[in-house]
């Protein structure tokens, strides 16, 4: 256990934790786009910047990659920190003006316009702010790694290998779920799920035998099946909704045993 100081208040922290994690736990408001506690910190969006006053290398640094240390003292809203955040938010606002999360953060910091070039907001892929959350969720949580950074410099994007349809994507939608910029476009059409952003990778959807609704891609159902989650044969081809209703009905209707 170590003691660190954030905004002149002392907090206990576990060795190995980063400053952002401690701040979130303690209710200290630090903005971020690319952080998720369950994923490895990456420091890509730079919004979680704090100023180290003492106990570490003085200056500005990202709090998600700053490990706690005894006596570490940081400020989360110093003049320099706020100034950098405002410029970053201007940049993100120009790249992803449709993102509610970015708009809310910009408003909070008094940023209502951007000096940077306005990018085509109708092209969803172009709204990407390269935070890499989608890459990490696909790799670290799912173990699939269907997407990654591609290209260099200003033409860097997140894409499938060779900018082609993916042969490994399972169409789970986790990447779309974590994207803070609303830059990933996935939609269902008839019995198919189309990953528009991932070069129109298209996967077959499975139909629930009871509701006759398509509920997940066949590949996702296969993956869940391979994780040794034991469903009875009868429950295997039902959607999660139907499964829960059936399980609840069975529980309620089962004759109670007299003990
Ligand atoms: S939909 Fe495809 S790319 Fe997105 S997280 Fe799932 S497997 Fe990865």
Boltz pocket constraint, residues with backbone or C-beta under 6 A from the ligand:
constraints:
  - pocket:
      binder: B
      contacts: [[A, 134], [A, 137], [A, 138], [A, 142], [A, 144], [A, 145], [A, 146], [A, 147], [A, 168], [A, 169], [A, 170], [A, 171], [A, 172], [A, 173], [A, 174], [A, 175], [A, 176], [A, 195], [A, 198]]
      max_distance: 6.0
